[in-house]
């Protein structure tokens, strides 16, 4: 079996089974490691713990995840995809259980180290590392399908967490969801998360250093653009319900967030059809611009139709912020360099967007409303569109 254009188009090609398994990993990985903390915030605040301390622990979760992501390529080279993923799944499950069973606020910070390590091995960089080696020409399609699991994770787990916590309590809900993740993902990783049996894919050691990447404008422009885009995106997600609720009600605001997540799946499919070998940066710029238009609508609109239109435009670009960077790097870096480049970029992105909810919240408090904070997010998205188009030799 080889990685070839023909191989990727064969119905029985094992790479597609790997892609489907990675889709399931993304559902759980994002559902617990990315969308979960926003639910933890509400549940832990209801115990009487200060929002500032819980928010700080959530930031620590993302920062520790970023640190671990930067070292994923070395971990994969030493222990293999399956073993590292299984360790990540265990950390994700145990971390969720510990978040639900903490009895003092200070405990959230060491717990964040465990859940952050799990998130590193079950989300963006991991999805690329597992799927990308199996494909060349079909890589955009394969990554798009795998990353759809992230959007589905938001659709499923956000309401699932809310219902489970209301009915079972946070402690029992976290235990049930953690055990479910272990039972589903542990055998899945053992069965499917193996590198392709080809010499090219088996070359685990990257041939580029992090210092070299940080001096390369191709890497810097891509990393900076998507770090800014994700900063705006994560910040908007954190405040979207609060922004919409006065107009459409709390239930309507929750449904609007689900609309955004559903549009992410549609947007990933639409933008994938625009991709070719030589236009990936331009497609990324268009994606940022579409999101900026949606954010501007969310900034100034006062009625339900305009706000929903803003949710749709913003949502169409949500999923592409994690699937487009590996595709840009596929065209601009050697095969042996892509894994380390993507891992370092994801680490930088997470370190940046970890502070987004706090920054937009501070602007909102200073300005006594969301106009300036959402306008800032739109300006950041437009800046990202400009940066990604800057090319240097």
C-alpha positions in Angstrom: 0.0 0.0 0.0 1.4 3.4 -0.9 0.3 7.0 -0.5 -0.8 7.8 -4.0 -3.4 9.8 -5.8 -5.0 6.6 -6.9 -4.8 5.0 -3.5 -6.7 7.9 -1.9 -9.5 7.5 -4.4 -10.0 3.7 -3.9 -13.2 3.0 -1.9 -11.6 0.3 0.3 -8.4 2.3 0.9 -7.5 2.0 4.6 -6.8 5.7 4.9 -10.6 6.4 4.7 -11.2 4.1 7.6 -8.5 6.1 9.5 -10.3 9.3 8.5 -13.6 8.0 9.9 -12.0 6.9 13.1 -10.3 10.3 13.5 -13.7 12.0 13.0 -14.9 10.1 16.1 -11.7 11.2 18.0 -12.4 14.8 17.0 -16.1 14.5 18.2 -14.9 13.5 21.7 -11.7 15.6 21.7 -13.4 18.9 20.9 -16.6 18.0 22.8 -14.7 17.5 26.0 -11.4 19.4 25.6 -12.6 22.5 23.7 -16.3 23.0 24.3 -16.3 21.3 27.8 -14.5 24.1 29.7 -17.2 26.7 28.8 -19.8 24.4 30.4 -17.5 23.7 33.4 -17.4 27.5 34.0 -21.1 27.7 34.6 -21.3 24.6 36.7 -18.3 25.5 39.0 -19.5 29.1 39.4 -22.8 27.7 40.7 -20.8 26.1 43.5 -19.9 29.7 44.5 -16.4 29.7 43.1 -15.3 33.0 41.5 -15.5 33.3 37.7 -12.0 34.8 37.7 -10.4 31.7 39.3 -12.3 29.2 37.1 -11.6 31.3 34.0 -7.9 31.3 35.0 -7.9 27.6 35.3 -9.5 27.3 31.8 -6.8 29.5 30.4 -4.2 27.2 32.1 -5.9 24.3 30.4 -5.4 25.8 27.0 -1.8 27.0 27.7 -0.7 23.6 29.0 -2.3 22.0 26.0 -0.3 24.4 23.8 2.9 23.4 25.5 2.2 19.7 24.9 1.1 20.2 21.3 4.5 21.7 20.5 6.2 18.4 21.5 3.7 16.0 19.8 6.0 15.1 16.9 8.7 13.9 19.2 6.1 12.0 21.2 4.7 10.3 18.1 8.2 9.4 17.0 9.1 7.8 20.3 5.8 6.0 21.3 3.7 5.9 18.1 0.4 7.4 17.2 -1.8 4.8 18.9 0.0 4.9 22.3 0.2 8.7 22.4 -3.5 9.0 21.5 -4.5 6.4 24.1 -2.5 8.4 26.8 -4.3 11.5 25.6 -7.7 9.9 25.8 -6.9 8.7 29.3 -5.9 12.2 30.3 -9.0 13.7 28.7 -11.3 11.3 30.5 -9.5 11.6 33.9 -9.3 15.3 33.5 -13.0 15.7 32.9 -13.7 13.5 36.0 -11.4 15.6 38.1 -13.0 18.9 36.9 -16.3 17.5 38.0 -15.1 16.3 41.4 -12.8 19.1 42.5 -13.7 20.2 46.0 -11.5 23.4 46.2 -11.0 26.0 43.5 -7.1 25.8 43.7 -7.3 22.2 42.6 -8.5 23.3 39.1 -5.0 24.4 38.2 -3.2 21.1 38.5 -6.3 19.4 37.0 -5.9 21.7 34.0 -2.5 20.3 33.4 -4.0 16.8 33.0 -7.0 17.9 30.9 -4.7 20.1 28.8 -2.4 17.2 28.0 -5.4 15.2 26.9 -6.6 18.0 24.7 -3.2 18.2 23.0 -3.4 14.6 21.8 -7.0 14.6 20.8 -7.6 17.8 18.8 -6.2 19.8 15.9 -2.5 18.8 15.6 -3.4 15.2 16.4 -6.0 15.1 13.6 -3.5 16.3 11.1 -0.8 13.9 12.3 -3.1 10.9 12.0 -4.8 11.6 8.7 -2.4 13.6 6.6 0.2 10.9 6.0 -2.3 8.7 4.3 -3.2 11.2 1.6 -1.6 13.6 -1.0 -4.1 14.8 -3.6 -7.1 13.8 -1.5 -5.8 15.4 1.6 -8.2 18.4 1.6 -11.2 16.1 1.4 -9.8 13.7 4.1 -8.9 16.5 6.5 -12.3 18.2 5.9 -14.1 15.0 6.8 -12.0 14.4 9.9 -12.3 18.0 11.2 -16.1 17.9 10.7 -15.9 15.9 13.9 -14.9 19.1 15.8 -18.1 20.8 14.7 -20.3 17.7 15.4 -18.6 17.6 18.8 -19.9 21.1 19.5 -23.4 20.2 18.3 -23.5 17.0 20.5 -21.5 17.7 23.6 -22.6 21.3 24.4 -26.2 20.3 25.0 -25.2 16.9 26.3 -23.0 18.4 29.0 -25.8 20.8 30.0 -28.5 18.1 30.2 -26.2 15.6 32.0 -25.1 18.1 34.6 -28.7 19.2 35.3 -29.9 15.6 35.7 -26.9 13.9 37.2 -24.9 16.7 38.7 -21.5 17.7 37.5 -19.6 15.0 39.3 -21.6 12.1 37.9 -21.9 13.7 34.4 -18.2 14.1 34.1 -17.7 10.4 35.2 -20.1 9.1 32.7 -18.8 11.1 29.8 -15.2 10.3 30.7 -15.8 6.6 30.8 -17.7 6.8 27.5 -14.6 8.5 25.9 -12.3 5.7 27.2 -14.6 2.9 26.0 -15.0 4.3 22.5 -11.6 5.8 21.8 -9.1 3.5 23.4 -9.8 0.5 21.1 -10.3 2.8 18.2 -6.8 4.2 18.6 -5.3 0.7 18.8 -7.1 -0.4 15.6 -6.8 2.5 13.3 -4.1 5.1 14.4 -1.1 3.6 12.7 1.2 5.3 10.1 0.9 4.1 6.5 3.3 1.3 5.6 5.5 3.4 3.3 9.0 4.7 3.8 8.0 8.3 3.3 5.3 8.2 6.0 7.5 6.1 8.4 10.2 8.9 8.5 9.2 10.2 11.9 12.0 12.6 12.6 11.3 16.1 11.3 14.1 17.7 9.3 13.5 21.3 10.5 14.0 22.9 13.9 11.5 25.1 15.7 14.0 28.0 15.5 14.2 27.6 11.8 10.4 27.6 11.4 10.2 30.8 13.5 12.5 32.5 11.1 10.5 31.4 8.0 8.0 33.9 6.7 5.8 31.2 5.2 5.4 29.8 8.7 5.2 33.1 10.5 2.5 34.5 8.2 0.4 31.4 8.4 0.8 31.1 12.1 0.1 34.8 12.8 -2.9 35.0 10.6 -4.6 31.9 12.1 -3.6 32.8 15.6 -5.4 36.2 15.2 -8.4 34.5 13.5 -8.7 32.0 16.3 -8.3 34.7 18.9 -11.3 36.5 17.4 -13.3 33.3 17.0 -12.8 31.8 20.4 -13.5 35.2 22.0 -16.7 35.6 20.1 -17.8 32.1 21.0 -17.3 32.8 24.7 -19.5 35.9 24.5 -22.0 35.0 21.8 -24.8 33.8 24.1 -24.5 36.9 26.3 -24.6 39.1 23.2 -27.6 37.4 21.6 -29.7 36.6 24.7 -31.2 40.2 25.2 -32.6 40.0 21.6 -33.6 36.4 21.1 -33.7 35.0 24.6 -31.5 32.5 26.3 -32.9 29.5 24.5 -32.7 31.4 21.2 -29.1 32.3 21.9 -28.2 28.7 22.6 -29.9 27.6 19.3 -28.0 30.4 17.5 -24.7 28.9 18.7 -25.9 25.5 17.4 -26.6 27.3 14.1 -23.0 28.6 14.0 -21.6 25.1 14.6 -23.8 23.6 12.0 -22.7 26.2 9.5 -19.1 25.3 10.2 -19.7 21.9 8.6 -21.3 23.5 5.6 -18.6 26.1 5.3 -15.8 23.5 5.4 -17.5 21.7 2.5 -18.1 24.9 0.5 -14.6 26.3 0.9 -13.0 22.9 0.1 -14.6 23.1 -3.4 -12.8 26.4 -4.0 -9.3 25.0 -3.2 -6.7 24.3 -5.7 -2.9 23.8 -5.5 -2.1 27.5 -5.9 -5.0 29.4 -4.2 -5.0 28.2 -0.6 -3.9 31.5 0.9 -6.5 33.4 -1.1 -9.2 31.0 0.1 -8.0 31.5 3.7 -8.2 35.3 3.2 -11.8 34.9 1.8 -12.7 32.8 4.8 -11.4 35.5 7.2 -13.3 38.2 5.2 -16.6 36.2 5.4 -16.2 35.8 9.1 -15.5 39.5 9.5 -18.7 40.4 7.6 -20.6 38.1 10.0 -18.9 39.6 13.0 -19.8 43.1 11.8 -23.5 42.1 11.5 -23.3 40.7 15.1 -21.7 44.0 16.1 -24.3 46.5 14.8 -27.5 44.4 14.2 -30.4 45.0 16.6 -33.0 42.6 15.1 -33.3 38.8 15.0 -32.9 38.3 11.1 -29.7 40.3 10.9 -28.2 38.6 14.0 -29.0 35.2 12.5 -27.4 36.3 9.3 -24.3 37.3 11.2 -24.3 33.8 12.9 -24.5 32.1 9.5 -21.6 34.1 8.0 -19.4 33.8 11.1 -20.2 30.1 11.3 -19.3 29.4 7.6 -15.7 30.2 8.4 -15.4 28.6 11.9 -14.4 25.1 10.8 -11.8 26.2 8.2 -9.6 27.9 10.8 -8.4 24.4 11.9 -8.4 22.6 8.5 -6.9 25.2 6.2 -3.4 25.7 7.9 -2.3 22.1 7.3 -3.3 22.4 3.7 -1.4 25.6 3.2 1.7 24.0 4.8 1.3 20.9 2.5 2.0 23.1 -0.5 4.8 25.2 1.1 6.8 22.8 3.2 8.6 19.5 2.6 6.7 16.4 3.7 9.0 15.7 6.6 8.6 19.2 7.9 4.8 19.5 7.9 4.1 17.6 11.2 6.4 19.8 13.2 5.3 22.9 11.5 1.6 22.2 12.1 2.2 21.2 15.8 4.2 24.4 16.5 1.5 26.5 14.8 -1.3 24.9 16.8 0.7 25.4 20.0 1.1 29.1 19.2 -2.5 29.5 18.3 -3.7 27.9 21.5 -1.4 30.1 23.6 -2.8 33.2 21.9 -6.5 32.3 21.9 -6.4 31.2 25.5 -6.6 34.9 26.5 -9.3 35.9 24.0 -12.4 35.6 26.3 -10.8 37.7 28.9 -9.6 40.4 26.5 -13.0 40.8 24.8 -14.7 40.6 28.1 -12.5 43.4 29.5 -13.2 45.6 26.4 -16.9 44.9 26.9 -16.8 46.0 30.5 -14.8 49.2 29.7 -17.2 50.1 26.9 -20.3 49.0 28.8 -21.5 46.9 25.8 -20.4 44.6 23.1 -20.0 47.0 20.2 -16.4 47.8 20.7 -15.3 44.2 21.6 -17.1 42.7 18.6 -15.7 45.5 16.4 -12.3 44.6 17.6 -12.8 41.0 16.7 -13.9 42.0 13.2 -10.8 44.2 12.8 -8.6 41.3 13.9 -10.2 39.0 11.3 -9.6 41.6 8.5 -6.0 41.9 9.7 -5.7 38.1 9.4 -7.0 38.2 5.9 -4.3 40.7 4.9 -1.5 38.9 6.6 -2.2 35.5 5.0 -1.9 37.2 1.6 1.6 38.5 2.2 4.1 36.3 0.4 7.9 36.5 0.6 10.6 34.3 -1.0 
